[in-house]
């Protein structure tokens, strides 16, 4: 049996440049991962004289690889095959960032995992290499298979590694474009949700003012009119009406303060972020909250953002976490303000792959952090509680610390 050898040698600069031009041309077909991966798969089978090629791309969580491109007839499986990091030969290559070669008897290799949809039993030999570069890091894994037995040589592997390095940059750019496009769509959806939430909040505040403050002021006016009418005839009744009026004034003031606090927490102006967070914790008596708060003043917009994030966190804990204790920590680490809210509740799957999907509140917190140049990190798993960390850079850390 005659073993087929690659038709292109990486040691040949002219042909290597031609291959690079082919990859660039494939990349120019569009900034989408799947079309690029499909073009790359066809290019690799032509360049290496192999029978099929699979292009597995690392997902955004870097926990698994998804089949993004394949030569026919396996192109129908694109997007359907997902391998956890470390699983199978592909996962092993991704984790160790080293090539793997199986000449025959794949089933006897402990790394090999049979995937019926990819019909591995139809192919005898395989070579798998990481797609990586210094600039892009690990992007994915290339697999090539042959029906006939083939001894993949060092030259074969070197060729695949060269191709993998060239492809990595283009696929990385395609992934970044996809991520940005998804972020733009998420921003659009979030903007719609924010507008809807703002309108709902305005309706709620208008209703509160109409049904509460306005009605009580009308009643107050009635009591004051009554006082004027009965002052001389019945001083006792007048005193009673004045007492009712005073109670209504106090109640109306409380409702007005609550309405104002819903728009902007005045406690931040009086006590700063640390005092505001402590006051927020006291407003949740059903939860034992450990506090570790640095008495630092930050720019107003950052304090408001962190306060609202903490407020949303505590609301989520009360609504969903079924927690008994929580902790609220705030400090300045280097040139960044750091807010951490943790609980011992039921936890959830923050990747959104489980039954419970992260909701509007989580997205709202993420957006609040990003609007002030920061980021939000969520660490949780079912049965293990939740920790949310908001980190926001402070341009003048020294001034913030002395404020």
C-alpha positions in Angstrom: 0.0 0.0 0.0 1.4 3.3 -1.0 1.2 6.0 1.6 0.2 9.5 0.4 2.5 12.3 1.4 1.7 16.1 1.7 1.8 18.0 -1.5 3.2 21.1 0.2 6.3 21.4 2.3 6.7 24.2 4.9 10.3 24.3 4.1 9.5 25.7 0.6 9.1 29.5 1.2 7.3 30.0 -2.1 4.7 27.4 -1.5 4.3 28.4 2.1 3.7 32.0 0.9 1.1 30.7 -1.6 -0.6 28.8 1.3 -0.6 32.0 3.3 -2.2 33.9 0.4 -4.9 31.2 0.2 -5.6 31.5 3.9 -5.8 35.3 3.5 -8.2 34.9 0.6 -10.3 32.5 2.7 -10.3 35.0 5.5 -11.5 37.7 3.2 -14.6 35.7 2.3 -16.3 37.2 5.4 -15.8 37.8 9.1 -17.8 34.7 10.1 -16.2 31.8 11.9 -18.1 29.0 10.2 -17.5 30.0 6.5 -13.8 30.6 7.3 -13.5 27.3 9.1 -15.1 25.5 6.2 -12.8 27.1 3.7 -9.8 26.2 5.9 -10.9 22.6 6.1 -11.1 22.3 2.3 -7.7 24.0 2.0 -6.0 21.7 4.5 -7.2 18.5 2.8 -5.9 19.7 -0.5 -2.6 20.8 1.0 -1.9 17.7 3.1 -3.4 15.0 0.9 -5.7 13.8 3.7 -9.3 12.6 3.3 -11.2 14.7 5.8 -10.5 17.7 8.1 -12.3 19.0 11.1 -11.8 22.5 12.5 -12.8 22.7 16.2 -12.9 26.2 17.6 -12.6 27.1 21.3 -15.7 28.7 22.6 -15.8 32.0 24.4 -15.8 30.4 27.9 -12.7 28.4 26.9 -14.3 25.3 28.4 -15.2 23.4 25.3 -14.6 23.2 21.5 -17.2 23.3 18.9 -17.0 21.9 15.4 -17.0 25.0 13.3 -15.8 23.6 9.9 -15.5 20.3 8.2 -15.1 18.8 4.7 -18.3 17.2 3.2 -20.2 15.2 4.2 -19.4 16.2 7.8 -20.2 19.8 7.2 -23.7 19.0 8.2 -22.5 18.4 11.7 -21.1 21.9 12.1 -22.3 23.5 15.3 -23.7 20.2 16.6 -20.5 18.6 17.9 -19.1 20.0 21.2 -16.2 18.6 23.1 -15.3 19.6 26.7 -11.7 20.7 27.2 -9.6 17.6 27.8 -12.1 15.2 26.3 -11.0 13.0 23.4 -7.9 13.5 21.3 -9.1 17.0 20.3 -9.6 18.0 23.9 -6.3 16.6 24.9 -4.5 18.5 22.2 -6.3 21.7 23.3 -5.4 21.3 26.9 -1.8 20.3 26.4 -1.2 22.4 23.2 0.8 19.6 21.7 0.1 17.6 18.5 -1.2 14.0 18.7 -0.8 11.3 16.1 -2.6 7.9 15.9 -1.5 5.7 13.1 -4.0 2.9 13.6 -6.2 1.2 16.2 -7.6 4.5 17.5 -9.9 2.8 19.9 -7.0 1.4 21.9 -5.7 5.0 22.6 -7.0 6.1 26.0 -7.4 9.6 24.7 -9.7 8.6 21.8 -13.5 9.1 22.2 -15.8 7.7 19.6 -18.2 10.3 18.0 -20.7 8.4 15.9 -21.7 11.4 13.8 -18.1 11.9 12.6 -17.7 8.2 11.7 -14.2 7.8 13.1 -14.4 4.1 12.5 -14.2 4.7 8.8 -10.7 6.3 9.1 -7.5 4.5 10.1 -5.0 7.3 10.9 -5.3 10.8 12.3 -3.2 13.8 13.2 -4.4 16.5 15.5 -2.6 19.9 16.1 -3.4 23.0 18.1 -4.3 26.2 16.2 -2.4 28.8 18.2 -0.2 31.8 17.8 1.7 34.1 20.1 -0.8 37.0 19.4 -4.0 35.0 19.5 -3.2 32.2 21.9 -5.1 28.9 21.6 -7.9 29.3 19.1 -8.8 25.7 18.4 -7.7 22.3 17.1 -7.2 20.9 13.5 -7.8 17.2 12.9 -7.0 15.4 9.7 -7.9 11.8 9.0 -7.0 9.3 6.3 -8.8 6.1 5.2 -5.6 4.3 4.5 -3.0 3.8 7.1 -0.5 6.7 7.2 2.7 7.3 9.1 2.4 11.0 9.8 6.0 12.3 9.6 7.6 15.2 11.5 7.3 17.1 8.2 3.6 16.4 8.1 3.1 17.6 11.6 5.3 20.7 11.0 3.1 21.5 8.0 -0.1 21.2 10.0 1.4 23.3 12.8 2.4 26.0 10.2 -1.2 26.0 8.8 -2.6 26.0 12.3 -0.6 29.0 13.2 -1.6 30.9 10.1 -5.3 30.0 10.6 -5.3 30.9 14.2 -5.0 34.7 13.6 -7.8 34.7 11.0 -10.1 32.6 13.2 -9.3 34.8 16.2 -10.3 37.9 14.3 -13.5 36.1 13.2 -14.3 35.1 16.8 -13.7 38.7 18.0 -16.0 40.0 15.3 -18.7 37.5 16.3 -18.2 38.5 19.9 -18.5 42.2 19.1 -21.6 41.6 17.0 -23.2 39.6 19.8 -22.3 42.4 22.3 -23.9 45.0 20.0 -27.1 42.9 19.8 -27.0 42.5 23.5 -26.6 46.2 23.9 -29.6 46.8 21.6 -31.7 44.4 23.6 -30.5 45.9 26.9 -31.3 49.4 25.6 -34.9 48.3 24.8 -35.1 46.7 28.3 -33.8 49.8 30.0 -36.2 52.0 28.2 -39.1 49.7 29.1 -37.8 49.5 32.7 -37.5 53.3 32.9 -41.0 53.8 31.6 -42.3 51.2 34.1 -40.5 52.9 36.9 -41.8 56.2 35.9 -45.4 54.8 35.9 -44.8 53.3 39.3 -43.5 56.5 40.7 -46.3 58.5 39.1 -48.8 56.0 40.6 -47.1 56.2 44.0 -47.2 60.0 44.0 -50.8 60.1 42.8 -52.1 57.3 45.0 -50.0 58.2 48.0 -48.6 61.7 48.3 -51.3 63.5 46.3 -54.2 61.8 48.0 -52.7 62.5 51.4 -52.2 66.1 50.6 -55.9 66.3 49.5 -56.9 64.7 52.8 -54.5 67.0 54.7 -56.2 70.0 53.1 -59.6 68.6 54.2 -58.4 68.3 57.8 -57.0 71.8 57.8 -60.3 73.1 56.5 -62.1 71.2 59.2 -59.8 72.8 61.8 -60.8 76.3 60.6 -64.5 75.4 60.7 -64.5 73.9 64.2 -61.7 75.8 65.9 -64.0 78.1 67.9 -67.0 75.8 68.3 -65.1 72.6 69.4 -61.4 73.1 70.3 -61.0 69.5 71.2 -62.1 68.4 67.7 -59.8 71.0 66.2 -56.9 69.6 68.2 -57.8 66.1 67.0 -57.9 67.2 63.3 -54.5 68.9 63.8 -53.1 65.7 65.2 -54.4 63.8 62.1 -53.0 66.5 59.9 -49.6 66.1 61.6 -49.6 62.4 61.1 -50.4 62.8 57.5 -47.6 65.3 57.0 -45.1 62.8 58.6 -46.4 60.0 56.4 -46.3 62.1 53.3 -42.8 63.1 54.0 -41.7 59.5 54.5 -43.4 58.6 51.1 -41.7 61.6 49.4 -38.3 60.5 50.8 -38.9 57.0 49.6 -39.9 58.2 46.1 -36.8 60.5 46.0 -34.6 57.6 47.2 -35.9 55.5 44.3 -34.5 58.1 41.9 -31.3 58.8 43.7 -30.1 57.5 47.1 -29.5 60.6 49.2 -27.5 58.6 51.7 -24.6 58.7 49.2 -24.4 62.5 49.5 -24.5 62.3 53.3 -22.4 59.2 54.1 -20.5 58.3 51.0 -20.4 54.8 49.4 -19.3 53.0 52.6 -22.1 54.5 54.6 -24.6 54.0 51.8 -23.7 50.3 51.6 -23.9 49.9 55.4 -27.4 51.5 55.3 -28.4 49.2 52.4 -27.3 46.2 54.5 -29.4 47.3 57.4 -32.4 47.6 55.1 -32.3 43.8 54.7 -32.9 42.5 58.3 -33.9 39.0 57.1 -30.2 38.4 56.0 -27.1 38.4 58.2 -24.6 40.5 56.3 -20.9 40.7 57.2 -19.5 44.2 56.3 -15.9 45.1 55.4 -16.2 48.6 53.9 -13.3 51.1 53.3 -14.2 54.7 54.1 -13.2 56.0 50.7 -14.9 58.6 48.5 -15.0 57.9 44.7 -16.3 60.0 41.8 -20.1 60.4 42.1 -20.9 58.3 39.0 -18.8 55.4 40.3 -20.4 55.5 43.7 -23.9 55.4 42.2 -23.0 52.5 39.9 -21.5 50.4 42.7 -24.3 51.2 45.1 -26.9 50.1 42.5 -25.0 46.9 41.8 -24.9 46.1 45.5 -28.6 46.9 45.7 -29.4 44.6 42.8 -27.2 41.8 44.4 -29.0 42.0 47.7 -32.4 42.0 46.0 -31.4 38.9 44.0 -30.2 37.2 47.1 -33.5 37.8 48.9 -35.6 36.8 45.8 -33.6 33.8 44.5 -30.7 32.6 46.6 -32.4 31.3 49.7 -29.3 32.3 51.6 -28.9 32.8 55.4 -25.7 34.9 55.4 -23.9 37.2 53.0 -20.9 39.4 52.9 -20.5 42.9 51.5 -16.9 44.2 50.9 -15.6 47.4 49.3 -12.1 48.6 49.0 -9.5 50.2 46.6 -7.0 47.7 45.1 -4.3 49.6 43.3 -6.1 51.9 40.8 -9.4 50.0 40.9 -12.4 50.1 43.2 -13.6 46.6 44.1 -17.0 45.6 45.3 -17.7 42.0 46.3 -21.1 40.6 47.3 -21.2 36.9 48.3 -23.9 34.6 49.7 -24.2 31.0 50.9 -27.4 30.4 48.9 -28.3 27.8 46.3 -26.2 29.2 43.5 -26.8 28.9 39.8 -25.1 28.2 36.5 -23.7 31.6 35.3 -22.9 30.3 31.8 -26.6 30.1 31.0 -26.3 26.5 29.8 -28.4 25.1 32.6 -32.1 25.3 33.3 -31.9 28.7 35.0 -30.9 31.5 32.7 -29.2 34.7 34.1 -31.9 37.4 34.0 -32.3 41.1 33.4 -30.8 41.9 36.9 -27.5 40.2 36.1 -27.3 42.0 32.7 -28.2 45.3 34.4 -25.3 44.9 36.8 -22.9 44.0 34.0 -24.0 47.0 32.0 -23.7 49.4 35.0 -20.1 48.2 35.6 -19.2 48.6 31.9 -20.8 52.0 31.7 -18.3 53.3 34.2 -15.4 51.5 32.5 -15.4 48.5 34.8 -16.3 44.8 34.6 -18.4 42.3 36.5 -17.3 38.8 37.4 -19.8 36.1 38.5 -18.6 33.0 40.3 -21.3 30.5 41.1 -22.5 26.9 40.7 -25.6 25.1 41.9 -25.4 24.4 45.6 -22.3 26.4 46.2 -23.5 30.0 46.7 -22.7 33.0 44.5 -19.9 35.7 44.5 -20.2 38.8 42.4 -17.2 41.1 42.0 -17.5 44.5 40.4 -14.2 46.2 39.5 -14.0 49.7 38.3 -10.8 51.6 37.5 -10.4 54.9 39.3 -8.2 57.4 37.3 -7.0 59.3 40.4 -6.6 56.5 43.0 -4.8 58.8 45.4 -7.4 61.5 45.3 -10.1 58.9 45.7 -8.5 57.4 48.7 -8.0 60.8 50.4 -11.5 62.0 49.6 
